[in-house]
Amino acid sequence: MSGSDIAGLIAAGAFVILVAILAVPIIKLGKVFDELRNSIKDLADGTTPLIGEVTNTVATTNDQLKKVDAITSNVSDATANVSALSSLVAATVGKPLIKVAAFTEGVKAAMNSKPSGKARRSR
């Protein structure tokens, strides 16, 4: 065995030691990737039912909003009808009531006025 053979054996031994040292982190990294894959699988399995529940919730909310929209439309129509009715009542009852009140005040003012003793006669 020559010196180059011994140097080759030493280099080969050093390479084996280097590979053994580097194999440990690589094996640990492989385990990390396995755990990461399992976590992603669990997350995907849990997300699928959740998406179904969210879809049902959104559909139910849309149905409720349609009902609220119909109620709001009916309330809007009712307020328009009440407004028209109050305008009609004000027009039909208000003006004659004002005239009656003015007439009553005029009669009251005429009854409360005292005639003075010096009345003017027309010729």
Phi, psi and omega in degrees: 000129184263178181293326179289327177293319179294319178297322178294320177295320179295316179296320179294319177297317178297321179295320178296318178296318178298316178296320179295320179294319181283340181291326182297309178295327180293320177295318178296320178296323176298320177295322177297317178295324176296315178296320178297318178298317178295321179296318178295321178296316178297319178297317179294320179294326179281333183283326183301311177294326180296320178296322176297319179293320179296321178297317177296319180297316180296319179296317178295319179297319178297320177297317180294322179294326176296319178294318179296322178297319178295318179296316179298320178297317179294320178295321178297317177296320180295319179293325177295319178294319178295321178296316178296321179294318180293324176295319179295315179296318179297321181287320185276325183259326186295309183296311177297326179294321177295319179295319179295320179295320179293318178297317180296318178296321178295317179295318180297319179293323180290325181285329183276344181284135180264131178286138179278156183291337181262091178264145180268132177260146176268149183263000000 
